[in-house]
Amino acid sequence: MSQMRYPHLFEPITLGKQLFLNRLFAAPTGYRNMTYDSIYPEEALQYYRRKAMGGCASVATGELIVDTAYGRGSPNQICIDNPSCRIPLGKLAFAISRYGAVPTAELTHAGMYSNRTLAMFGGKSQGEAYGPVEMELSGRLIREMPESMIEETVAKFAEAAATAKSCGFGMIMIHMGHGWGLHQFLSPTLNTRKDKWGGSLENRCRYPIAVCQAVRKAVGPGFPIEVRISASECYAGGYDIDEGVAIAKQLEPFVDLIHASVGNHEVEEVMTVTHPSMFQPDGCNVKYAEAVKKAVGVPVAAVGALGEPEQMEEIVASGKADILEMARSLIADPDLPNKLRRGKPEEVRPCLRCLHCFSNQQLHGVKYCAVNPESGHEHETIHAMNQRGPRKKVLVAGGGIGGMEAALTAAQYGHSVILCEASGVLGGAIRCEEAVPFKQKLGVYLRRQALALEKAGVDIRLNTPVTAALAESLAPDVIIAAFGARPAVPAIPGIDGPNVVLAEAVYQDPARAGEKSLILGGGLVGVELAIYLNMLGRQAEVVEMLDEISDGGNIIHASALRVEIAHRAIPMHFGTRAEAITPEGVRCRDKEGREVFYPADKVIVALGQKPLQAEALALRTCAPEFYMIGDCLGPKNIANATAQAHDIAINIGRI
């Protein structure tokens, strides 16, 4: 290959004495589905291995806690001072390095956020936590960390680094950002100590620098040390980029790479800046890395909403950053580096930045991705690939999210696939949202899925509704019904009036909303529509029967929505039920039983979906094997439809 499309992304770099094959690093992403004694299971090994297999130059673990007793943020974090962790960590490091990637161990201490949920387990610490100064936090007394404990914790970091190196890791990342222990000491707001460990910039950096020095002594010269900092805290009262640059300059002499992230996990308004939501532009946090890069002589890594290859190439080519660390983009498509190296960006499965992965990790310990059904199931996919059944003729009825994934996966597993879609375009009802500015990645995903179907040789038949007669005439071995759902229209008096319109229609043509709208339904469809209309300069309010946004389990995206709603001052009427629609607006009943009236020239219905179950069940006797997937079973979300489609497709023919 004489020329490479993204030469700067694939230029090797040496940190310390360690060679890294390109500039694309897998940023730390925790794996919380632990064994009962908080040890990495086999599934975690496959999760990290998959990123190395995809071509990353480095793959980082999630947080490895250096002190079980006083540094653990939650029960399902790996404590590297637990001797039982060594064998699993060694297996993990080997799984990463066998593909030529450098395994990186992220070391951290939760500081004042330690043991929030551990007191109930009767552990040694009994819920105690130590921070820069004594304070009360969420009803708990946080003690000031005494100098002896600071010195002990420095030693703990060194011991952890030595352990990681002995397990086969090739780089140490010291986490000094996002509100965790070392960041707490760096913060001028939190660290108001009067001794040598607080107050001035030099004193606030003393503890983090001591950690770097101890780690260096433990791993020896030439072994790369990366520090992850919050280059700005990005909220009122937090420090800004100038302070972040000053911190970076203090750390520079002791490290090989400065990883410039931002924010604080414990502050909702910046949670989705640290982990950019769909409302943030691509590469939104690169400016912080660029500012650090201008001030220091060591290499600098950027992170945050990175995934657009032309932009990424420009960042490295122009010297804004030396390395690009990616998290969710590699969850959506772990093969991203290899696809870019081959000059095939159109094959990359884009991250929607919907935060479904992060929410599932928080709730269930596993990162399930909306567009990558392998995520969280890497180990299962490996076994499925080795147990393919005989080739079968598969009819997929419906070309929405689930139908497209089912057809694509079945074709990739060697089956003959016909995909029929009643409309003239693939993508289903969700196509109505692709023009929304913060949903642009959705349109990219749908177009790339359609291209992948063509490349896989799927027989695509548009404008072809699937009836029982058609299905029987095609004589398939397998039918996968993916008919989806239609908007639910409850029996509210006046809902059939001329001033009432469905949310789907407004997404397709925002002019149908009028100048002042009342949206019935505070789920994701209704709330996102209110934000979209606000962006267009139209007034919109939301009525929701629940007491909060009906997020469907996507708790982190809901956090992003709350921030956006507050920023745009969109009125939200929770605990409120619509009772009647009039030409002038909607009569409602609030949670106190009082009648309230909200005037509006348009009423938009976003009250859920009704599954097309009868249409799907009509095909159940038309083939030896019959499956229903996605919204026709019961309306959920993209991730659910994708996962069902993938799992059913990979099992075709195995029985």
Summary of the structure (lengths in Angstrom):
residues: 655
radius of gyration: 26.4
end to end distance: 43.8
largest distance: 83.4
contacts: 2415
relative contact order: 0.09
helix: 38%
strand: 19%
